Structure formats: C-alpha cells, structure tokens
C-alpha cells in the first residue's frame, strides 16, 4: 500500500472511555485491511496489537446553521484497536 494506513488518532468521548480498556479509535484509509492496520499501529506507536475492529462511517449532508447552504461529508473508515495491557497509544 503506497499511502498512509493510519490517518490520525480520534479524540472523542467514546475514544476516551475506550482508552481505559486499552482500546483506541483510529481513522484509517478506506481500503485498509485489519492485518494492515495492526501492522501499521505496531510500527507507528510501538505497541502490541491484540485485536482490530473496523467500521465504515457513512458521510452525509450537513446543514450550515443560519444559511440555506449544505455541504457533503465524505465516507470514512475507523478502527478500534485493542493493545496489550499496560501499553498506550499517545493521544496528542
């Protein structure tokens, strides 16, 4: 794969709650597979990945408040990565 597999660490309420269980949310490339995500996370963050779960997040129409304009959000993919106990993925 020529492009970056892991785009960014998602910092959300759900992500913060999952981090207490050694799970982290990542935004990944749409065509990334679970083995590719696990390998990329191990290289980038220096952790041991135990499991990877993925979900395709559907984009949609967002209305801009106070106007009649809309914008379209793109479809993207997220991964929930479970790491070995005692290891962390740093959330900047």
N, C-alpha and C positions, 0 to 999 in steps of 0.2 A: 504494500500500500504506500503510495507516494505522499499522501497528505497526512496531517496530524490526526491521530486517532482520538486523543483526549483534547477537547477544546478548552474546558475550564471546570473548576470545582463549583458546584451550585451551592450558594449560601442562602438557605431558606429556613423557615421554622421547622419544616419536616426534616430537612437535612441536619439541623442541629439536634433534633430529637434522635435521629438515627445514629448520629456520631457517638452517642452514649452506648450504643450496642455494637460498636466497631463497624458500622456501615456508613458509607459516604456516597453522596449523589454527585455524579459527573455528567456533564454534557459531552456527548461523543459524536463522531461522524456518523451520518445516516447509514452508511454501508459497512460499518464496523461490526465484526462478529464478537461473540463472547470471549473466545480464546485470544483474539487480537486486543480486546480491551484489557483483559487480565495481564497480558504480557506488557502492554504499554504502561499500565499502572505500576507494575513491579519495577520497571526501568525508571519511570519518571519520579516516583515517590519513594522507592526503596523499601517497599512493604511486601509481605507475602499475602497474595490474594487467595481466599478460600472459595468464594463464590461470586458470580456475576449474574445480575438480573437486569433485563433491558425492557424499555417501553418506548414505543413511538408516540410522541406527543403531537397531536394534530394542531396545526395552525388554524387561524380563522380570521374573521373580520373583527376589528376593534374600532369602536366609535370614539372619535376625538370629542371630548366634552366641550360643550359650548359652541360647536360648529356642526355643520352637516357633512363634514368630511369623514371618511373612513380610511383605514389602512389595513393591509393584509399582513398577517404574521405568518412566517414560514413554519413548515412542519420540521420538527427536530427529534432527536433521539436522546434519551437519558439512560444512565446505567446506575444501578445500586450495587456498589462493590463492597463485599464483606472482607475485612482484613483480619489477620491473626491477632489474638488478644494481646494487648499491650503495645500494639503498633498504631501509628496515627498518620493520617494524611493532613498536612498542614493547610488550613483554610485561611487564605490571606485576607 
